[in-house]
Amino acid sequence: MKALWLDIGNTRLKYWITQDDQIIEQAAELHLQSPSDLLLGLIQHFRSLGLDKVGISSVQDKTNNERIVKILKMLDVPVSFAKVHAEYAGLRCGYDHIEQLGIDRWLQVLAVAKAQEDLCVVSCGTALTIDLTQGLQHLGGYILPNLYLQRDSLIQKTKGIKIPDAAFAELTPGRNTIDAVHHGILLGLLSTIRQVMQQSPRKLVLTGGDAPLFAQFLEEFDPIICPDLLLQGLKIYLDQEKVSF
């Protein structure tokens, strides 16, 4: 059985190709707000692989998802979208209205939630999201602008400040505007995560492109880095017996 697992986020398209549950190919590319165009460029490659099924996690709107489905029909294999459930595989959603919880956050929690563990799952992507679990109960969470969104917003709102694309690497007080901006934004996000972790004992799980950066400043919590947590959750979701392609 050969499958394509697609994660279509706000800025990136990531995928796995698996054969008999082993990853044989994986990639991640920026889609520049046009995931269907990027997917169209990949479709001939996917057709050549002899796929048996496709599973998708997408945060795109209805129009973009309809375009994505139309392109994937060229593969002539069953296609299934993951969605948030009030309860699934034992995991209970903590949102009052489940349709408001992003599928990306739901799948990341689904990938790691365990009955005997309390978790703080932090996704360091386009937004910085924090989701808490108590056993198999999702408790809800927090959403913050990530490092780069905060920096871009500050540049746009502050006259006369031009901030180059410098690295977020230190927490010392900035002795120039560039460092003050970068160190301050990183300090603020780290402080938020620490505050959440101090509410009650729990295991810290980091995912997303900036996970290694955050991990080096949160060593006191012994964080676990899971680079492809969403795709792991997608595979778990669609491997459940009650989901048919």
N, C-alpha and C positions, 0 to 999 in steps of 0.2 A: 504494500500500500504506500503510494507516494502522495504527499500532501503539500500544499502551499499555505502558509500561515502569514497573513498580512496584518500589519499594524499601521493604520493610516492616521497619523496625528495631525496637529495643527501646522507643523512645519516639515515633518519628515515622514517618509514611507520606509518602513522596515519590514523585512520578510525573512522567513525560514523556509527552506525546502527540507522535508523529512522523508526518509524512506525506512519503513519498519521502525519508526520511533527514533531513528538516528538522524541528527542534523547533517545533511550533505552539502548544503549551501546556505549562506546567509549574507545579507547586505542591508545597508541603510543609506538613503539618499534624500537630500532636500527636494521638496516638490514645489517650492516657490509659490504656494497658494493654489497650485493647479495639480492636485494628485492624479486626476484622470489623465492629463497629458503625460505625466511621468509613467503611469501604469500602461498607457498605450505604447510607449516606447519599450516596455519590458515584455509585452504580451507574446511576441513571437518567441522570445527565449523561453517563457513559461510553456508555450505550446510544444516546444521541442522536447520537454522533459517527460511527457507522458503522464501527467498528473491524474490522480483519481478523485481528488476533492480539494476544496478551497475553504478556509475559515478566515473570517475577517473581524477585526476590531476597528471601528472607524468613529472618530469624533466629528466628522464632516456633517454638513447639513443635508437635508433630504435631496436637494437638487444634485449635489456632488455625489452622494451615495447612489443615486439612480444612474448617473453617468458611469460610475465605477462598476455597477452590476452589468450594465450594457456591454462594457468592454470585456468583463470576465466571462460573459456568455460565449465569447469566441473560443474559450477553452473547452466548451461542451462537457463540463463536469459539474457535479452538484456544488453549489455555493451557499454558505451559511454565515449570517451575521450574528455575533454575540450581542446579548442585551442584558441589562440589569434586571434581576429578579428580587422579589421580596425575600425569598429564601432559595438557595441553590446549593446542592452538594453539602448541605448542613450549614452553610454560611448565611446568616441573616443580615439583611441590609439595614443600616441604622438611619437612613433618610426617611423623613415623613412622607415624601413623595419620591418614589424610587426613580421616576423618569428624570429627576433633576441631578442624579448622580452620574458623573461621566463614566462611560464604559471602560475607559482606560484605568481609572481608579479602582473600579469594581474588580477587574481582572487581576490587577496587581495584588489586591488583598486576597482574592481567591487563590492565587498562586502559593501563598505562604501561611494563610490562616490555619491554626491548629487548635484543637479543643483544649489543650493544656497550656497554651502560651498566650500571653498578652503582648501585642505588637504595636510599634509605631512605624508605619510604612511611609517613607518620604520619597517622593519622586522629584528629581532635580531636572526637570525638563523645561518646556516653554513657560509653564508656570511651576512654582514650587508648591506641591500638594502634600498634605500630611493627613494620613488616615490612621485611626486607632481601632484596635480590636481588643475584645476581652473574650478569650477563647474563640468560638465561632460566631460571636456577636460583633458586627461592625458597629462602631460607636459614632460614626461621623468623622469630621475632620476640619481642616483649614486649607484655604487657598490663598497664596501670596504671589505677587509679581516676582519673577525670578531675577537673578543678578542683572541680566542685560536689559530686561524691561524696565527695571528701576533706574538703571543708568540712562537709558534713552529718554525716559520720562523727565528725569532731572535736567538733562541737556535741553529738552524742548521748553521747559518751564522757566529756566534760569538764563537771563540775558547775560551775554558776555562770557559764558563758560563754554569752552570747547574741550570735550573730553575724548582723547584718542582711545583706541581699542587696546587698553593695557590689561594686564592680567590681574585677576583677583587672587592674590597670593599671600597677603599678610594682614594682620590685625592691629599692628602698631599705629599710634596716632599719625595721621598724614601730615607731612611737613610741606606739602604743596597741594594744590587743588585736585590734581589727578589722583594722588594717593588717598587724599581725604575722602573722595567720592567712592573709590573702589573698596577701601578698607571699611568705610562706614556701612556700605550696603551689605558686604559679606558679614560684618559683625552683627547687623540687625537680623539677618536670616538665621545665623547660627544661634543667636540669643533666643529667637522664637522656638527653634527646635529644642534647645536646652530647657526652656520653660515648660514645654509640653512634656518632655521626658521626666521632669521633676514632679509632675502631677501625681504619678504613681509608677512603680517599678514595671518596666516592660522592655522587650528586646527591640533594638533599633535596626531597621532594614532600609537601606538606601538603594535607589535605582535611578536610571537616567544618566545622561551624558556627564553631568557635573558631580555625580556621586563620589568619585575618588577625591575631588577637591574638598567636599564637605566632610568626608570620612577622616581626613588628616587633622581636622580641627575638632573632631568629636570622639577622639580616641578613648576618653573616659567612659564612654558607653559601649565600647567594643562593638562597633557597628559591623553589620554584614552587608557587603556590596553584592547586589544581584543585577547584573547589567541588562538582562533580557526578561525582566520579571513579567512584563505585560504579555509577551509571546508565550511564556510558560503558562500564564493564567489562561490565555486563549486556548492553548492545547488541552489543558485540564477541562475547561468549559465544554469544548466540543467533543472530547473523548468520553463524556458521560453517556451512559447507555440511553438515557431518555431523550438525547438530542440526536435527531436523524438528519442526514444531509439530503 
